[in-house]
Amino acid sequence: MNGLLEGKKILVMGVANKRSIAWGCAQVMAQQGATLIFTYQNERMKKSLSKLVNDDERLIECDVAADENIEKAFTEVQRRFGKIDGIVHAIAYADRNELQGDVMKTTREGYNLAQDISAYSLIAVARYGQKILNHPGSIVTLTYMGSVRAIPNYNAMGIAKAALESAVRYLARDMGKDNIRVNAISAGAMKTLAVTGVADHSALLAESERRTVDQHSVTLEEIGGVCAFLMSDLATGVVGDVIYADKGVHLI
């Protein structure tokens, strides 16, 4: 029996290691039949990604801090693979100093950096992605409940995630005419490289697990299942939405 994503080619941006939510999404999409292409930021990140993906043809350098890098990477994706069917945007960054204490301590430089990499990059990815996506196509980004709740120490990243979710709605409106869907997954807190940058992250993880409906944290596979659905043709009616995959943490 064919999988949900049989015949689809999907670009995954943001895999750092095997604990990355992006990697969890990639694993489930591969199980559902997708051909996956991956981007990496620099040579150091490529070494880490190469341990998971033993095929240089499917690895393409892309630092989203500059538009020309995104354009060059997407041109290379199309050269190697032709048109693609989806993009997973799992990219976010804030300096550790901005992820502790009171939000009033946020620096202008730190705020701008978090917004640029964590929120604006989705707009840039969508702009260049529009040229290489099939119709229908799907773009999925990753967010967190800190966008709508004042999570301790999340600070500048929470504000950036709020901007990211707003960008999802505007992009969904504007790309809909091309039959390209844009959505976000609000994933539950779990031990990833990203969360370790948040001060006192162990307490955050413990509290998040306590607030799940069954006292068990969401898994990479469960988040990946939502991503696979959003990439599939079963989700053509889901547009501009934020879907929670956190085992009910957001309910309380």
C-alpha positions in Angstrom: 0.0 0.0 0.0 1.3 3.4 -0.9 2.1 6.0 1.7 0.4 9.4 2.1 3.4 11.1 0.4 4.3 8.6 -2.3 5.9 10.5 -5.2 6.3 13.8 -3.3 9.6 15.6 -3.0 9.9 17.6 0.2 12.7 20.0 1.3 13.5 19.9 5.0 15.3 22.9 6.5 16.6 22.9 10.1 17.8 19.4 11.0 20.5 19.8 13.6 20.7 16.3 15.0 18.6 13.2 15.6 16.7 14.9 18.4 15.6 17.7 16.1 11.8 18.1 15.6 12.7 18.5 11.9 14.3 15.1 11.9 11.2 13.6 13.5 9.2 15.1 10.7 11.6 13.8 8.1 11.5 10.2 9.4 7.7 10.0 9.3 7.5 11.7 5.9 10.1 9.2 4.6 8.0 6.3 6.0 5.0 7.7 4.1 7.0 7.6 0.8 8.4 11.1 0.4 11.7 11.8 -1.3 13.5 14.2 1.1 16.1 16.9 0.4 17.8 18.7 3.3 19.5 22.0 3.8 22.3 22.8 6.2 23.7 26.1 7.4 27.4 25.6 7.2 30.1 22.9 7.0 29.9 22.2 10.7 26.2 21.5 10.5 26.7 19.4 7.3 29.0 17.0 9.3 26.2 16.5 11.8 23.6 16.0 9.2 25.7 13.7 7.2 25.6 11.2 10.1 21.8 11.0 9.5 21.7 11.4 5.7 24.4 9.4 3.8 23.7 11.0 0.4 25.5 14.3 -0.5 23.2 14.7 -3.5 20.3 15.4 -1.1 22.3 17.9 1.1 22.3 21.5 0.0 23.9 24.5 1.8 21.5 27.3 2.8 22.1 30.0 5.4 18.8 31.9 5.7 20.5 35.0 7.1 20.9 36.3 3.5 18.3 36.2 0.7 21.0 35.4 -2.0 21.8 32.2 -0.1 18.2 31.1 -0.1 17.8 31.9 -3.8 21.1 30.0 -4.7 20.0 27.0 -2.6 16.6 26.8 -4.1 18.0 27.1 -7.6 20.2 24.2 -6.8 17.3 22.2 -5.5 15.4 22.7 -8.7 18.5 21.8 -10.8 18.9 18.5 -9.0 15.4 17.5 -8.3 13.0 19.6 -10.4 9.9 21.0 -8.9 9.2 20.0 -5.3 5.9 19.5 -3.4 6.7 20.9 0.1 9.0 22.8 2.4 9.4 22.2 6.1 10.8 25.4 7.7 12.2 24.4 11.1 14.6 27.3 11.6 14.9 29.5 14.7 17.6 31.3 16.6 18.1 33.6 19.5 21.2 34.4 21.5 21.3 32.6 24.9 21.5 35.9 26.7 18.1 36.8 25.4 16.5 33.7 26.8 16.8 34.3 30.5 15.4 36.7 33.1 13.1 39.6 32.3 12.1 40.4 28.8 13.0 44.1 29.4 16.6 43.0 29.3 16.3 42.1 25.6 18.8 44.0 23.5 17.9 45.6 20.2 20.5 43.5 18.5 19.2 40.3 20.1 15.6 41.1 19.3 16.4 41.9 15.6 18.5 38.7 15.2 15.7 36.5 16.7 13.1 38.1 14.4 15.3 37.8 11.3 16.3 34.2 11.6 13.1 32.9 13.3 10.4 34.8 11.6 11.5 36.8 8.5 13.3 33.7 7.1 9.9 32.1 6.6 8.8 34.9 4.3 12.1 34.7 2.4 11.8 31.0 2.1 8.2 31.3 0.8 9.3 33.9 -1.8 11.9 31.7 -3.4 10.0 28.5 -2.6 7.1 29.8 -4.7 9.2 29.4 -7.8 10.0 25.8 -7.3 6.9 24.4 -5.6 4.3 22.4 -7.5 0.6 23.3 -7.3 -0.7 22.0 -4.9 2.2 22.7 -2.6 2.6 22.9 1.1 4.8 24.9 3.5 5.0 24.0 7.1 6.8 25.8 9.9 7.4 25.1 13.5 6.3 27.2 16.4 5.7 27.0 20.2 3.1 28.0 22.7 5.4 30.8 23.9 4.0 32.8 21.0 0.7 33.2 22.9 1.7 32.6 26.5 4.4 34.3 28.6 6.6 31.3 29.1 9.5 31.9 31.6 12.7 32.9 30.0 11.4 32.4 26.4 11.3 36.2 25.9 12.6 37.3 22.5 12.0 33.9 21.0 8.3 34.0 22.1 7.9 37.4 20.4 9.6 36.0 17.3 7.3 33.0 17.2 4.3 35.3 17.5 5.6 37.2 14.4 6.1 33.8 12.7 2.5 32.7 13.3 1.3 36.0 11.9 3.5 35.6 8.9 1.9 32.2 8.3 -1.6 33.8 8.0 -0.4 36.5 5.6 1.5 34.0 3.5 -1.4 31.6 3.4 -3.6 34.4 2.1 -1.2 35.5 -0.6 0.0 32.1 -1.7 -3.4 30.5 -1.8 -4.0 31.8 -5.3 -1.1 29.5 -6.4 -2.6 26.6 -4.6 0.2 26.6 -2.0 -0.8 26.1 1.6 1.1 27.6 4.5 0.5 26.2 8.1 2.4 25.9 11.4 2.7 23.2 14.0 2.9 24.3 17.6 5.0 21.5 19.0 5.2 20.6 22.7 8.4 21.3 24.6 10.9 18.5 24.3 14.6 18.1 24.8 16.1 19.4 21.6 19.2 21.5 21.0 17.0 24.6 20.7 15.3 24.2 24.1 18.7 23.8 25.9 19.4 27.4 25.1 16.5 28.5 27.3 17.5 29.2 30.9 16.2 26.6 33.4 14.9 24.5 30.5 14.7 21.4 32.7 11.9 23.0 34.8 10.2 24.0 31.6 10.3 20.4 30.3 9.1 19.0 33.6 6.2 21.4 33.8 5.2 20.8 30.2 5.1 17.1 30.7 3.0 17.5 33.9 0.5 19.5 31.9 -0.1 16.9 29.2 -3.3 15.0 29.3 -1.6 11.8 30.1 1.6 13.0 31.8 3.7 11.8 28.9 5.5 14.3 26.6 4.7 14.4 22.9 7.1 12.4 20.8 9.1 13.3 17.6 7.0 10.7 15.8 3.7 12.3 16.9 4.8 15.7 15.7 6.1 14.1 12.5 2.7 12.6 11.9 1.1 16.0 11.9 3.7 17.3 9.5 3.2 14.4 7.1 -0.5 15.0 7.2 -0.1 18.7 6.4 2.2 17.8 3.5 -0.3 15.4 2.1 -3.2 16.0 -0.2 -5.5 15.1 2.7 -4.8 18.5 4.1 -5.7 20.7 1.1 -8.5 22.3 3.2 -6.1 23.3 6.0 -4.8 26.8 5.3 -3.2 29.4 7.5 -3.6 27.4 10.6 -1.6 26.7 13.8 -2.1 23.1 14.8 -1.0 22.1 18.3 0.9 18.9 18.7 1.7 19.1 22.4 -0.5 16.4 24.1 -2.9 19.0 25.4 -0.5 21.3 27.2 -2.1 24.4 25.6 -5.5 23.5 27.0 -4.7 24.5 30.6 
